[in-house]
Amino acid sequence: MKSAVIVFPGSNCDRDVAAALEQVSGSKPHMAFHKDTELPEVDVIAVPGGFSYGDYLRCGAMAAHSPIMAVVRERAAKGVRVMGICNGFQILTEAGLLPGALIRNKTLKYICKTVDLKVETTDSPFTAHYQAGQTIRIPVGHGEGNYVADGETLKRLEGEGRVAFRYVGAAGAADAEGNPNGAMNNIAGILNEKRNVLGMMPHPERAFEPLHGNTDGRAFFDSLLESLS
């Protein structure tokens, strides 16, 4: 599995996701800078978390117009797997690769903790190693993770099974107790229509190996590898 990680000014999770991709695939990812206009042939592109361009204007708004994003759009259209984690999710929505937007958390406070997620679909190259309905624990760290979309978009996401992950409470219900940021329908991650682009606010790369205290994110990366084998 050949991969690339996009690095913006202010990215701070690029090395974490690169380490996870290398451990799973055995190959070092290509680290692409935001000003690059070319990418090698890769199977997976990761848009990592952080604070691209200092989160000025709107989170991800400036990064969405970086030269490298034109290449990311082109590769996504050709079927390359593209994942956006946290700030990467924000960038993918601003770039038009995913619908909706991420706005300030309902509490107006930064949230950094481990949350419970329900795996809503295994019909994607990112989730195939999980079980549908499985509850996993993944860390979050964001101030703007409140997913919003118009009613028609929400209806389409739900009807087409494009909600990948949903925040849940201790009893496994998608309720206010388990919703850390106020996201509509407790949405934590979504897929595009072709299911080759995923955005999610939680960080699977932070729950990858035993030293993290939790390995629930490992299956996310294993799913990618298997989908390309």
C-alpha positions, -999 to 999 in steps of 0.1 A, spaced: 0 0 0 15 33 -11 4 64 7 9 101 10 3 125 39 -5 161 31 14 186 54 1 222 58 15 250 79 0 242 113 -5 204 108 5 186 140 -9 151 134 9 144 102 36 123 118 12 103 138 -9 92 108 23 86 88 36 63 116 3 43 116 3 40 78 40 28 78 34 2 105 4 -12 86 19 -12 51 56 -15 57 62 15 35 70 50 45 43 75 33 53 103 9 51 135 29 36 162 5 38 199 13 8 222 8 26 240 -21 33 209 -41 15 205 -74 23 168 -79 20 135 -61 35 101 -68 11 73 -77 -4 63 -43 -33 42 -31 -42 63 0 -40 101 7 -43 113 43 -52 148 52 -42 150 89 -53 169 119 -39 201 133 -45 238 128 -38 244 91 -29 280 85 -37 286 122 -74 280 116 -77 316 104 -110 325 86 -127 292 90 -111 259 99 -98 243 67 -109 272 45 -74 284 35 -60 249 33 -88 239 9 -73 263 -17 -37 251 -13 -21 239 -46 -19 203 -34 -57 201 -29 -62 203 -67 -43 171 -69 -62 155 -41 -95 163 -58 -82 148 -91 -70 116 -73 -103 113 -54 -122 115 -86 -101 86 -99 -110 64 -69 -79 69 -47 -88 65 -10 -87 99 7 -91 102 45 -95 135 64 -90 133 102 -101 162 124 -88 193 107 -85 170 76 -123 165 78 -128 202 80 -105 207 49 -124 181 29 -157 198 35 -143 232 26 -128 217 -5 -162 203 -16 -150 166 -13 -176 160 14 -209 177 22 -218 198 52 -195 218 75 -178 217 109 -185 246 132 -177 255 168 -185 229 194 -219 235 211 -201 242 244 -178 267 227 -149 249 244 -121 228 231 -127 191 237 -99 166 243 -110 131 255 -118 96 244 -153 91 232 -175 61 222 -183 57 186 -207 33 169 -196 19 135 -225 25 113 -213 8 81 -186 -17 71 -193 -10 34 -162 11 29 -125 6 25 -121 24 59 -144 3 81 -144 -32 67 -124 -46 96 -150 -35 121 -185 -50 127 -216 -31 119 -230 -17 152 -197 -22 170 -188 3 197 -152 16 197 -133 41 217 -114 68 199 -98 100 211 -110 134 199 -93 168 202 -111 197 185 -128 230 190 -148 229 158 -162 194 155 -199 202 154 -211 187 121 -239 205 104 -257 201 71 -291 210 56 -320 186 59 -317 172 24 -280 164 29 -287 147 62 -315 126 47 -292 116 18 -263 106 41 -286 85 63 -305 70 34 -274 60 15 -256 46 45 -229 72 43 -226 79 80 -195 59 89 -192 67 126 -217 81 152 -211 94 187 -229 73 213 -234 73 251 -225 47 276 -256 26 267 -247 27 231 -275 51 221 -269 81 198 -281 106 224 -271 139 238 -251 122 266 -227 108 240 -225 138 218 -194 158 227 -198 187 203 -235 190 193 -231 174 159 -263 168 140 -275 132 142 -244 126 164 -224 123 132 -186 117 138 -176 106 103 -191 104 68 -184 90 33 -187 105 -1 -210 90 -27 -183 67 -42 -173 57 -6 -136 63 -13 -134 96 6 -140 96 44 -139 124 69 -140 119 107 -134 141 137 -120 114 161 -83 103 157 -79 66 149 -41 71 147 -42 80 185 -57 46 193 -34 25 172 -9 6 194 -9 -7 230 13 21 242 -17 44 234 -37 25 259 -62 15 232 -60 -2 198 -95 4 185 -82 26 157 -60 -1 143 -88 -18 123 -93 15 105 -59 12 89 -61 -26 85 -93 -20 66 -74 2 41 -47 -23 36 -72 -52 30 -92 -31 6 -61 -28 -16 -48 -64 -13 
